[in-house]
């Protein structure tokens, strides 16, 4: 069954994905707008 997320849910799950990434994470979506916290996690992983 499909699970629909609000903005907070998407941010939370993205943060879990970023933190759990060990090798490579590729995100492709024309609709994502990252908040500052997600951007910071991505920069720390880079």
ModelCIF file with pLDDT and N, C-alpha, C, O atoms, coordinates in Angstrom:
data_MODEL
#
_entry.id   MODEL 
#
_entity.id                         1 
_entity.type                       polymer 
_entity.pdbx_number_of_molecules   1 
#
_entity_poly.entity_id                      1 
_entity_poly.type                           'polypeptide(L)' 
_entity_poly.nstd_linkage                   no 
_entity_poly.nstd_monomer                   no 
_entity_poly.pdbx_seq_one_letter_code       
;(UNK)(UNK)(UNK)(UNK)(UNK)(UNK)(UNK)(UNK)(UNK)(UNK)(UNK)(UNK)(UNK)(UNK)(UNK)(UNK)
(UNK)(UNK)(UNK)(UNK)(UNK)(UNK)(UNK)(UNK)(UNK)(UNK)(UNK)(UNK)(UNK)(UNK)(UNK)(UNK)
(UNK)(UNK)(UNK)(UNK)(UNK)(UNK)(UNK)(UNK)(UNK)(UNK)(UNK)(UNK)(UNK)(UNK)
;
_entity_poly.pdbx_seq_one_letter_code_can   XXXXXXXXXXXXXXXXXXXXXXXXXXXXXXXXXXXXXXXXXXXXXX 
_entity_poly.pdbx_strand_id                 A 
#
loop_
_entity_poly_seq.entity_id 
_entity_poly_seq.num 
_entity_poly_seq.mon_id 
_entity_poly_seq.hetero 
1 1  UNK n 
1 2  UNK n 
1 3  UNK n 
1 4  UNK n 
1 5  UNK n 
1 6  UNK n 
1 7  UNK n 
1 8  UNK n 
1 9  UNK n 
1 10 UNK n 
1 11 UNK n 
1 12 UNK n 
1 13 UNK n 
1 14 UNK n 
1 15 UNK n 
1 16 UNK n 
1 17 UNK n 
1 18 UNK n 
1 19 UNK n 
1 20 UNK n 
1 21 UNK n 
1 22 UNK n 
1 23 UNK n 
1 24 UNK n 
1 25 UNK n 
1 26 UNK n 
1 27 UNK n 
1 28 UNK n 
1 29 UNK n 
1 30 UNK n 
1 31 UNK n 
1 32 UNK n 
1 33 UNK n 
1 34 UNK n 
1 35 UNK n 
1 36 UNK n 
1 37 UNK n 
1 38 UNK n 
1 39 UNK n 
1 40 UNK n 
1 41 UNK n 
1 42 UNK n 
1 43 UNK n 
1 44 UNK n 
1 45 UNK n 
1 46 UNK n 
#
_struct_asym.id          A 
_struct_asym.entity_id   1 
#
loop_
_ma_qa_metric.id 
_ma_qa_metric.mode 
_ma_qa_metric.name 
_ma_qa_metric.software_group_id 
_ma_qa_metric.type 
1 global pLDDT . pLDDT 
2 local  pLDDT . pLDDT 
#
_ma_qa_metric_global.metric_id      1 
_ma_qa_metric_global.metric_value   85.46 
_ma_qa_metric_global.model_id       1 
_ma_qa_metric_global.ordinal_id     1 
#
loop_
_ma_qa_metric_local.label_asym_id 
_ma_qa_metric_local.label_comp_id 
_ma_qa_metric_local.label_seq_id 
_ma_qa_metric_local.metric_id 
_ma_qa_metric_local.metric_value 
_ma_qa_metric_local.model_id 
_ma_qa_metric_local.ordinal_id 
A UNK 1  2 84.00 1 1  
A UNK 2  2 84.00 1 2  
A UNK 3  2 84.00 1 3  
A UNK 4  2 87.00 1 4  
A UNK 5  2 84.00 1 5  
A UNK 6  2 87.00 1 6  
A UNK 7  2 83.00 1 7  
A UNK 8  2 86.00 1 8  
A UNK 9  2 87.00 1 9  
A UNK 10 2 85.00 1 10 
A UNK 11 2 86.00 1 11 
A UNK 12 2 90.00 1 12 
A UNK 13 2 88.00 1 13 
A UNK 14 2 87.00 1 14 
A UNK 15 2 89.00 1 15 
A UNK 16 2 91.00 1 16 
A UNK 17 2 88.00 1 17 
A UNK 18 2 87.00 1 18 
A UNK 19 2 88.00 1 19 
A UNK 20 2 89.00 1 20 
A UNK 21 2 86.00 1 21 
A UNK 22 2 86.00 1 22 
A UNK 23 2 86.00 1 23 
A UNK 24 2 87.00 1 24 
A UNK 25 2 84.00 1 25 
A UNK 26 2 87.00 1 26 
A UNK 27 2 84.00 1 27 
A UNK 28 2 87.00 1 28 
A UNK 29 2 84.00 1 29 
A UNK 30 2 87.00 1 30 
A UNK 31 2 82.00 1 31 
A UNK 32 2 79.00 1 32 
A UNK 33 2 83.00 1 33 
A UNK 34 2 84.00 1 34 
A UNK 35 2 85.00 1 35 
A UNK 36 2 89.00 1 36 
A UNK 37 2 88.00 1 37 
A UNK 38 2 87.00 1 38 
A UNK 39 2 86.00 1 39 
A UNK 40 2 88.00 1 40 
A UNK 41 2 85.00 1 41 
A UNK 42 2 84.00 1 42 
A UNK 43 2 86.00 1 43 
A UNK 44 2 83.00 1 44 
A UNK 45 2 78.00 1 45 
A UNK 46 2 72.00 1 46 
#
loop_
_atom_site.group_PDB 
_atom_site.id 
_atom_site.type_symbol 
_atom_site.label_atom_id 
_atom_site.label_alt_id 
_atom_site.label_comp_id 
_atom_site.label_asym_id 
_atom_site.label_entity_id 
_atom_site.label_seq_id 
_atom_site.pdbx_PDB_ins_code 
_atom_site.Cartn_x 
_atom_site.Cartn_y 
_atom_site.Cartn_z 
_atom_site.occupancy 
_atom_site.B_iso_or_equiv 
_atom_site.pdbx_formal_charge 
_atom_site.auth_seq_id 
_atom_site.auth_comp_id 
_atom_site.auth_asym_id 
_atom_site.auth_atom_id 
_atom_site.pdbx_PDB_model_num 
ATOM 1   N N  . UNK A 1 1  ? 0.833  -1.175 0.000  1.00 84.00 ? 1  UNK A N  1 
ATOM 2   C CA . UNK A 1 1  ? 0.000  0.000  0.000  1.00 84.00 ? 1  UNK A CA 1 
ATOM 3   C C  . UNK A 1 1  ? 0.883  1.246  0.000  1.00 84.00 ? 1  UNK A C  1 
ATOM 4   O O  . UNK A 1 1  ? 1.925  1.275  0.655  1.00 84.00 ? 1  UNK A O  1 
ATOM 5   N N  . UNK A 1 2  ? 0.469  2.261  -0.727 1.00 84.00 ? 2  UNK A N  1 
ATOM 6   C CA . UNK A 1 2  ? 1.228  3.508  -0.825 1.00 84.00 ? 2  UNK A CA 1 
ATOM 7   C C  . UNK A 1 2  ? 1.199  4.243  0.501  1.00 84.00 ? 2  UNK A C  1 
ATOM 8   O O  . UNK A 1 2  ? 0.219  4.179  1.243  1.00 84.00 ? 2  UNK A O  1 
ATOM 9   N N  . UNK A 1 3  ? 2.282  4.939  0.786  1.00 84.00 ? 3  UNK A N  1 
ATOM 10  C CA . UNK A 1 3  ? 2.369  5.732  1.997  1.00 84.00 ? 3  UNK A CA 1 
ATOM 11  C C  . UNK A 1 3  ? 2.607  7.183  1.591  1.00 84.00 ? 3  UNK A C  1 
ATOM 12  O O  . UNK A 1 3  ? 3.610  7.493  0.948  1.00 84.00 ? 3  UNK A O  1 
ATOM 13  N N  . UNK A 1 4  ? 1.699  8.062  1.960  1.00 87.00 ? 4  UNK A N  1 
ATOM 14  C CA . UNK A 1 4  ? 1.810  9.469  1.615  1.00 87.00 ? 4  UNK A CA 1 
ATOM 15  C C  . UNK A 1 4  ? 2.400  10.216 2.802  1.00 87.00 ? 4  UNK A C  1 
ATOM 16  O O  . UNK A 1 4  ? 1.941  10.075 3.936  1.00 87.00 ? 4  UNK A O  1 
ATOM 17  N N  . UNK A 1 5  ? 3.425  11.012 2.519  1.00 84.00 ? 5  UNK A N  1 
ATOM 18  C CA . UNK A 1 5  ? 4.142  11.718 3.573  1.00 84.00 ? 5  UNK A CA 1 
ATOM 19  C C  . UNK A 1 5  ? 3.940  13.220 3.439  1.00 84.00 ? 5  UNK A C  1 
ATOM 20  O O  . UNK A 1 5  ? 3.807  13.749 2.335  1.00 84.00 ? 5  UNK A O  1 
ATOM 21  N N  . UNK A 1 6  ? 3.918  13.891 4.570  1.00 87.00 ? 6  UNK A N  1 
ATOM 22  C CA . UNK A 1 6  ? 3.924  15.347 4.534  1.00 87.00 ? 6  UNK A CA 1 
ATOM 23  C C  . UNK A 1 6  ? 5.380  15.818 4.514  1.00 87.00 ? 6  UNK A C  1 
ATOM 24  O O  . UNK A 1 6  ? 6.297  14.997 4.477  1.00 87.00 ? 6  UNK A O  1 
ATOM 25  N N  . UNK A 1 7  ? 5.591  17.097 4.536  1.00 83.00 ? 7  UNK A N  1 
ATOM 26  C CA . UNK A 1 7  ? 6.942  17.647 4.433  1.00 83.00 ? 7  UNK A CA 1 
ATOM 27  C C  . UNK A 1 7  ? 7.850  17.153 5.566  1.00 83.00 ? 7  UNK A C  1 
ATOM 28  O O  . UNK A 1 7  ? 9.016  16.832 5.339  1.00 83.00 ? 7  UNK A O  1 
ATOM 29  N N  . UNK A 1 8  ? 7.316  17.097 6.760  1.00 86.00 ? 8  UNK A N  1 
ATOM 30  C CA . UNK A 1 8  ? 8.103  16.636 7.903  1.00 86.00 ? 8  UNK A CA 1 
ATOM 31  C C  . UNK A 1 8  ? 8.495  15.178 7.746  1.00 86.00 ? 8  UNK A C  1 
ATOM 32  O O  . UNK A 1 8  ? 9.625  14.804 8.061  1.00 86.00 ? 8  UNK A O  1 
ATOM 33  N N  . UNK A 1 9  ? 7.578  14.350 7.264  1.00 87.00 ? 9  UNK A N  1 
ATOM 34  C CA . UNK A 1 9  ? 7.864  12.935 7.063  1.00 87.00 ? 9  UNK A CA 1 
ATOM 35  C C  . UNK A 1 9  ? 8.935  12.709 6.015  1.00 87.00 ? 9  UNK A C  1 
ATOM 36  O O  . UNK A 1 9  ? 9.807  11.855 6.179  1.00 87.00 ? 9  UNK A O  1 
ATOM 37  N N  . UNK A 1 10 ? 8.868  13.473 4.943  1.00 85.00 ? 10 UNK A N  1 
ATOM 38  C CA . UNK A 1 10 ? 9.882  13.353 3.883  1.00 85.00 ? 10 UNK A CA 1 
ATOM 39  C C  . UNK A 1 10 ? 11.248 13.759 4.419  1.00 85.00 ? 10 UNK A C  1 
ATOM 40  O O  . UNK A 1 10 ? 12.239 13.071 4.174  1.00 85.00 ? 10 UNK A O  1 
ATOM 41  N N  . UNK A 1 11 ? 11.307 14.862 5.142  1.00 86.00 ? 11 UNK A N  1 
ATOM 42  C CA . UNK A 1 11 ? 12.582 15.322 5.702  1.00 86.00 ? 11 UNK A CA 1 
ATOM 43  C C  . UNK A 1 11 ? 13.158 14.300 6.671  1.00 86.00 ? 11 UNK A C  1 
ATOM 44  O O  . UNK A 1 11 ? 14.361 14.039 6.666  1.00 86.00 ? 11 UNK A O  1 
ATOM 45  N N  . UNK A 1 12 ? 12.309 13.733 7.488  1.00 90.00 ? 12 UNK A N  1 
ATOM 46  C CA . UNK A 1 12 ? 12.758 12.740 8.461  1.00 90.00 ? 12 UNK A CA 1 
ATOM 47  C C  . UNK A 1 12 ? 13.342 11.512 7.764  1.00 90.00 ? 12 UNK A C  1 
ATOM 48  O O  . UNK A 1 12 ? 14.421 11.048 8.131  1.00 90.00 ? 12 UNK A O  1 
ATOM 49  N N  . UNK A 1 13 ? 12.646 10.991 6.774  1.00 88.00 ? 13 UNK A N  1 
ATOM 50  C CA . UNK A 1 13 ? 13.125 9.802  6.077  1.00 88.00 ? 13 UNK A CA 1 
ATOM 51  C C  . UNK A 1 13 ? 14.373 10.093 5.239  1.00 88.00 ? 13 UNK A C  1 
ATOM 52  O O  . UNK A 1 13 ? 15.253 9.241  5.126  1.00 88.00 ? 13 UNK A O  1 
ATOM 53  N N  . UNK A 1 14 ? 14.454 11.283 4.657  1.00 87.00 ? 14 UNK A N  1 
ATOM 54  C CA . UNK A 1 14 ? 15.677 11.660 3.930  1.00 87.00 ? 14 UNK A CA 1 
ATOM 55  C C  . UNK A 1 14 ? 16.870 11.714 4.874  1.00 87.00 ? 14 UNK A C  1 
ATOM 56  O O  . UNK A 1 14 ? 17.967 11.272 4.532  1.00 87.00 ? 14 UNK A O  1 
ATOM 57  N N  . UNK A 1 15 ? 16.646 12.258 6.061  1.00 89.00 ? 15 UNK A N  1 
ATOM 58  C CA . UNK A 1 15 ? 17.727 12.337 7.040  1.00 89.00 ? 15 UNK A CA 1 
ATOM 59  C C  . UNK A 1 15 ? 18.207 10.940 7.432  1.00 89.00 ? 15 UNK A C  1 
ATOM 60  O O  . UNK A 1 15 ? 19.410 10.720 7.575  1.00 89.00 ? 15 UNK A O  1 
ATOM 61  N N  . UNK A 1 16 ? 17.298 10.010 7.605  1.00 91.00 ? 16 UNK A N  1 
ATOM 62  C CA . UNK A 1 16 ? 17.668 8.630  7.919  1.00 91.00 ? 16 UNK A CA 1 
ATOM 63  C C  . UNK A 1 16 ? 18.448 8.010  6.765  1.00 91.00 ? 16 UNK A C  1 
ATOM 64  O O  . UNK A 1 16 ? 19.447 7.326  6.988  1.00 91.00 ? 16 UNK A O  1 
ATOM 65  N N  . UNK A 1 17 ? 17.997 8.243  5.533  1.00 88.00 ? 17 UNK A N  1 
ATOM 66  C CA . UNK A 1 17 ? 18.714 7.720  4.365  1.00 88.00 ? 17 UNK A CA 1 
ATOM 67  C C  . UNK A 1 17 ? 20.134 8.274  4.294  1.00 88.00 ? 17 UNK A C  1 
ATOM 68  O O  . UNK A 1 17 ? 21.087 7.533  4.054  1.00 88.00 ? 17 UNK A O  1 
ATOM 69  N N  . UNK A 1 18 ? 20.267 9.580  4.503  1.00 87.00 ? 18 UNK A N  1 
ATOM 70  C CA . UNK A 1 18 ? 21.580 10.221 4.409  1.00 87.00 ? 18 UNK A CA 1 
ATOM 71  C C  . UNK A 1 18 ? 22.513 9.696  5.497  1.00 87.00 ? 18 UNK A C  1 
ATOM 72  O O  . UNK A 1 18 ? 23.672 9.381  5.227  1.00 87.00 ? 18 UNK A O  1 
ATOM 73  N N  . UNK A 1 19 ? 22.008 9.602  6.720  1.00 88.00 ? 19 UNK A N  1 
ATOM 74  C CA . UNK A 1 19 ? 22.835 9.125  7.829  1.00 88.00 ? 19 UNK A CA 1 
ATOM 75  C C  . UNK A 1 19 ? 23.237 7.665  7.656  1.00 88.00 ? 19 UNK A C  1 
ATOM 76  O O  . UNK A 1 19 ? 24.318 7.264  8.087  1.00 88.00 ? 19 UNK A O  1 
ATOM 77  N N  . UNK A 1 20 ? 22.374 6.870  7.030  1.00 89.00 ? 20 UNK A N  1 
ATOM 78  C CA . UNK A 1 20 ? 22.651 5.448  6.879  1.00 89.00 ? 20 UNK A CA 1 
ATOM 79  C C  . UNK A 1 20 ? 23.449 5.089  5.640  1.00 89.00 ? 20 UNK A C  1 
ATOM 80  O O  . UNK A 1 20 ? 23.797 3.926  5.440  1.00 89.00 ? 20 UNK A O  1 
ATOM 81  N N  . UNK A 1 21 ? 23.739 6.070  4.814  1.00 86.00 ? 21 UNK A N  1 
ATOM 82  C CA . UNK A 1 21 ? 24.474 5.815  3.579  1.00 86.00 ? 21 UNK A CA 1 
ATOM 83  C C  . UNK A 1 21 ? 25.929 5.515  3.886  1.00 86.00 ? 21 UNK A C  1 
ATOM 84  O O  . UNK A 1 21 ? 26.590 6.261  4.609  1.00 86.00 ? 21 UNK A O  1 
ATOM 85  N N  . UNK A 1 22 ? 26.417 4.431  3.337  1.00 86.00 ? 22 UNK A N  1 
ATOM 86  C CA . UNK A 1 22 ? 27.806 4.054  3.564  1.00 86.00 ? 22 UNK A CA 1 
ATOM 87  C C  . UNK A 1 22 ? 28.683 4.319  2.344  1.00 86.00 ? 22 UNK A C  1 
ATOM 88  O O  . UNK A 1 22 ? 29.862 4.639  2.491  1.00 86.00 ? 22 UNK A O  1 
ATOM 89  N N  . UNK A 1 23 ? 28.125 4.190  1.143  1.00 86.00 ? 23 UNK A N  1 
ATOM 90  C CA . UNK A 1 23 ? 28.941 4.341  -0.055 1.00 86.00 ? 23 UNK A CA 1 
ATOM 91  C C  . UNK A 1 23 ? 28.471 5.512  -0.917 1.00 86.00 ? 23 UNK A C  1 
ATOM 92  O O  . UNK A 1 23 ? 29.196 6.492  -1.088 1.00 86.00 ? 23 UNK A O  1 
ATOM 93  N N  . UNK A 1 24 ? 27.264 5.409  -1.456 1.00 87.00 ? 24 UNK A N  1 
ATOM 94  C CA . UNK A 1 24 ? 26.802 6.413  -2.401 1.00 87.00 ? 24 UNK A CA 1 
ATOM 95  C C  . UNK A 1 24 ? 25.290 6.553  -2.306 1.00 87.00 ? 24 UNK A C  1 
ATOM 96  O O  . UNK A 1 24 ? 24.567 5.568  -2.158 1.00 87.00 ? 24 UNK A O  1 
ATOM 97  N N  . UNK A 1 25 ? 24.830 7.788  -2.392 1.00 84.00 ? 25 UNK A N  1 
ATOM 98  C CA . UNK A 1 25 ? 23.398 8.065  -2.376 1.00 84.00 ? 25 UNK A CA 1 
ATOM 99  C C  . UNK A 1 25 ? 23.101 8.976  -3.550 1.00 84.00 ? 25 UNK A C  1 
ATOM 100 O O  . UNK A 1 25 ? 23.695 10.046 -3.679 1.00 84.00 ? 25 UNK A O  1 
ATOM 101 N N  . UNK A 1 26 ? 22.190 8.557  -4.401 1.00 87.00 ? 26 UNK A N  1 
ATOM 102 C CA . UNK A 1 26 ? 21.795 9.352  -5.559 1.00 87.00 ? 26 UNK A CA 1 
ATOM 103 C C  . UNK A 1 26 ? 20.319 9.695  -5.396 1.00 87.00 ? 26 UNK A C  1 
ATOM 104 O O  . UNK A 1 26 ? 19.469 8.805  -5.340 1.00 87.00 ? 26 UNK A O  1 
ATOM 105 N N  . UNK A 1 27 ? 20.020 10.987 -5.321 1.00 84.00 ? 27 UNK A N  1 
ATOM 106 C CA . UNK A 1 27 ? 18.648 11.459 -5.191 1.00 84.00 ? 27 UNK A CA 1 
ATOM 107 C C  . UNK A 1 27 ? 18.248 12.145 -6.487 1.00 84.00 ? 27 UNK A C  1 
ATOM 108 O O  . UNK A 1 27 ? 18.915 13.079 -6.934 1.00 84.00 ? 27 UNK A O  1 
ATOM 109 N N  . UNK A 1 28 ? 17.168 11.685 -7.085 1.00 87.00 ? 28 UNK A N  1 
ATOM 110 C CA . UNK A 1 28 ? 16.683 12.277 -8.331 1.00 87.00 ? 28 UNK A CA 1 
ATOM 111 C C  . UNK A 1 28 ? 15.212 12.597 -8.154 1.00 87.00 ? 28 UNK A C  1 
ATOM 112 O O  . UNK A 1 28 ? 14.386 11.694 -8.020 1.00 87.00 ? 28 UNK A O  1 
ATOM 113 N N  . UNK A 1 29 ? 14.888 13.860 -8.153 1.00 84.00 ? 29 UNK A N  1 
ATOM 114 C CA . UNK A 1 29 ? 13.501 14.288 -8.058 1.00 84.00 ? 29 UNK A CA 1 
ATOM 115 C C  . UNK A 1 29 ? 13.415 15.770 -8.414 1.00 84.00 ? 29 UNK A C  1 
ATOM 116 O O  . UNK A 1 29 ? 14.203 16.570 -7.909 1.00 84.00 ? 29 UNK A O  1 
ATOM 117 N N  . UNK A 1 30 ? 12.484 16.142 -9.263 1.00 87.00 ? 30 UNK A N  1 
ATOM 118 C CA . UNK A 1 30 ? 12.325 17.572 -9.580 1.00 87.00 ? 30 UNK A CA 1 
ATOM 119 C C  . UNK A 1 30 ? 11.563 18.319 -8.483 1.00 87.00 ? 30 UNK A C  1 
ATOM 120 O O  . UNK A 1 30 ? 11.435 19.542 -8.551 1.00 87.00 ? 30 UNK A O  1 
ATOM 121 N N  . UNK A 1 31 ? 11.065 17.619 -7.495 1.00 82.00 ? 31 UNK A N  1 
ATOM 122 C CA . UNK A 1 31 ? 10.180 18.227 -6.505 1.00 82.00 ? 31 UNK A CA 1 
ATOM 123 C C  . UNK A 1 31 ? 10.809 18.429 -5.135 1.00 82.00 ? 31 UNK A C  1 
ATOM 124 O O  . UNK A 1 31 ? 10.183 19.040 -4.268 1.00 82.00 ? 31 UNK A O  1 
ATOM 125 N N  . UNK A 1 32 ? 12.013 17.944 -4.910 1.00 79.00 ? 32 UNK A N  1 
ATOM 126 C CA . UNK A 1 32 ? 12.628 18.068 -3.590 1.00 79.00 ? 32 UNK A CA 1 
ATOM 127 C C  . UNK A 1 32 ? 13.160 19.478 -3.356 1.00 79.00 ? 32 UNK A C  1 
ATOM 128 O O  . UNK A 1 32 ? 13.838 20.054 -4.207 1.00 79.00 ? 32 UNK A O  1 
ATOM 129 N N  . UNK A 1 33 ? 12.844 20.009 -2.206 1.00 83.00 ? 33 UNK A N  1 
ATOM 130 C CA . UNK A 1 33 ? 13.428 21.261 -1.742 1.00 83.00 ? 33 UNK A CA 1 
ATOM 131 C C  . UNK A 1 33 ? 14.007 20.958 -0.359 1.00 83.00 ? 33 UNK A C  1 
ATOM 132 O O  . UNK A 1 33 ? 13.262 20.686 0.582  1.00 83.00 ? 33 UNK A O  1 
ATOM 133 N N  . UNK A 1 34 ? 15.309 21.003 -0.241 1.00 84.00 ? 34 UNK A N  1 
ATOM 134 C CA . UNK A 1 34 ? 15.966 20.621 0.998  1.00 84.00 ? 34 UNK A CA 1 
ATOM 135 C C  . UNK A 1 34 ? 15.970 21.767 1.991  1.00 84.00 ? 34 UNK A C  1 
ATOM 136 O O  . UNK A 1 34 ? 16.221 22.919 1.638  1.00 84.00 ? 34 UNK A O  1 
ATOM 137 N N  . UNK A 1 35 ? 15.687 21.429 3.243  1.00 85.00 ? 35 UNK A N  1 
ATOM 138 C CA . UNK A 1 35 ? 15.824 22.439 4.285  1.00 85.00 ? 35 UNK A CA 1 
ATOM 139 C C  . UNK A 1 35 ? 17.292 22.506 4.703  1.00 85.00 ? 35 UNK A C  1 
ATOM 140 O O  . UNK A 1 35 ? 18.113 21.711 4.247  1.00 85.00 ? 35 UNK A O  1 
ATOM 141 N N  . UNK A 1 36 ? 17.611 23.457 5.570  1.00 89.00 ? 36 UNK A N  1 
ATOM 142 C CA . UNK A 1 36 ? 19.019 23.669 5.949  1.00 89.00 ? 36 UNK A CA 1 
ATOM 143 C C  . UNK A 1 36 ? 19.622 22.455 6.645  1.00 89.00 ? 36 UNK A C  1 
ATOM 144 O O  . UNK A 1 36 ? 20.804 22.160 6.467  1.00 89.00 ? 36 UNK A O  1 
ATOM 145 N N  . UNK A 1 37 ? 18.828 21.760 7.423  1.00 88.00 ? 37 UNK A N  1 
ATOM 146 C CA . UNK A 1 37 ? 19.337 20.586 8.146  1.00 88.00 ? 37 UNK A CA 1 
ATOM 147 C C  . UNK A 1 37 ? 19.735 19.472 7.173  1.00 88.00 ? 37 UNK A C  1 
ATOM 148 O O  . UNK A 1 37 ? 20.780 18.844 7.345  1.00 88.00 ? 37 UNK A O  1 
ATOM 149 N N  . UNK A 1 38 ? 18.910 19.226 6.159  1.00 87.00 ? 38 UNK A N  1 
ATOM 150 C CA . UNK A 1 38 ? 19.212 18.201 5.155  1.00 87.00 ? 38 UNK A CA 1 
ATOM 151 C C  . UNK A 1 38 ? 20.442 18.613 4.346  1.00 87.00 ? 38 UNK A C  1 
ATOM 152 O O  . UNK A 1 38 ? 21.305 17.782 4.066  1.00 87.00 ? 38 UNK A O  1 
ATOM 153 N N  . UNK A 1 39 ? 20.524 19.877 3.974  1.00 86.00 ? 39 UNK A N  1 
ATOM 154 C CA . UNK A 1 39 ? 21.694 20.367 3.231  1.00 86.00 ? 39 UNK A CA 1 
ATOM 155 C C  . UNK A 1 39 ? 22.972 20.172 4.038  1.00 86.00 ? 39 UNK A C  1 
ATOM 156 O O  . UNK A 1 39 ? 24.010 19.801 3.490  1.00 86.00 ? 39 UNK A O  1 
ATOM 157 N N  . UNK A 1 40 ? 22.891 20.424 5.337  1.00 88.00 ? 40 UNK A N  1 
ATOM 158 C CA . UNK A 1 40 ? 24.056 20.252 6.203  1.00 88.00 ? 40 UNK A CA 1 
ATOM 159 C C  . UNK A 1 40 ? 24.487 18.774 6.254  1.00 88.00 ? 40 UNK A C  1 
ATOM 160 O O  . UNK A 1 40 ? 25.679 18.474 6.186  1.00 88.00 ? 40 UNK A O  1 
ATOM 161 N N  . UNK A 1 41 ? 23.527 17.866 6.372  1.00 85.00 ? 41 UNK A N  1 
ATOM 162 C CA . UNK A 1 41 ? 23.855 16.439 6.377  1.00 85.00 ? 41 UNK A CA 1 
ATOM 163 C C  . UNK A 1 41 ? 24.491 16.019 5.047  1.00 85.00 ? 41 UNK A C  1 
ATOM 164 O O  . UNK A 1 41 ? 25.453 15.251 5.034  1.00 85.00 ? 41 UNK A O  1 
ATOM 165 N N  . UNK A 1 42 ? 23.961 16.517 3.944  1.00 84.00 ? 42 UNK A N  1 
ATOM 166 C CA . UNK A 1 42 ? 24.530 16.192 2.630  1.00 84.00 ? 42 UNK A CA 1 
ATOM 167 C C  . UNK A 1 42 ? 25.954 16.727 2.501  1.00 84.00 ? 42 UNK A C  1 
ATOM 168 O O  . UNK A 1 42 ? 26.831 16.036 1.983  1.00 84.00 ? 42 UNK A O  1 
ATOM 169 N N  . UNK A 1 43 ? 26.184 17.942 2.964  1.00 86.00 ? 43 UNK A N  1 
ATOM 170 C CA . UNK A 1 43 ? 27.533 18.522 2.894  1.00 86.00 ? 43 UNK A CA 1 
ATOM 171 C C  . UNK A 1 43 ? 28.515 17.754 3.770  1.00 86.00 ? 43 UNK A C  1 
ATOM 172 O O  . UNK A 1 43 ? 29.682 17.605 3.407  1.00 86.00 ? 43 UNK A O  1 
ATOM 173 N N  . UNK A 1 44 ? 28.057 17.271 4.909  1.00 83.00 ? 44 UNK A N  1 
ATOM 174 C CA . UNK A 1 44 ? 28.934 16.499 5.793  1.00 83.00 ? 44 UNK A CA 1 
ATOM 175 C C  . UNK A 1 44 ? 29.306 15.163 5.170  1.00 83.00 ? 44 UNK A C  1 
ATOM 176 O O  . UNK A 1 44 ? 30.396 14.651 5.425  1.00 83.00 ? 44 UNK A O  1 
ATOM 177 N N  . UNK A 1 45 ? 28.436 14.596 4.370  1.00 78.00 ? 45 UNK A N  1 
ATOM 178 C CA . UNK A 1 45 ? 28.707 13.306 3.720  1.00 78.00 ? 45 UNK A CA 1 
ATOM 179 C C  . UNK A 1 45 ? 29.587 13.460 2.486  1.00 78.00 ? 45 UNK A C  1 
ATOM 180 O O  . UNK A 1 45 ? 30.212 12.496 2.044  1.00 78.00 ? 45 UNK A O  1 
ATOM 181 N N  . UNK A 1 46 ? 29.640 14.657 1.932  1.00 72.00 ? 46 UNK A N  1 
ATOM 182 C CA . UNK A 1 46 ? 30.374 14.879 0.689  1.00 72.00 ? 46 UNK A CA 1 
ATOM 183 C C  . UNK A 1 46 ? 31.853 14.845 0.923  1.00 72.00 ? 46 UNK A C  1 
ATOM 184 O O  . UNK A 1 46 ? 32.631 15.014 -0.016 1.00 72.00 ? 46 UNK A O  1 
#
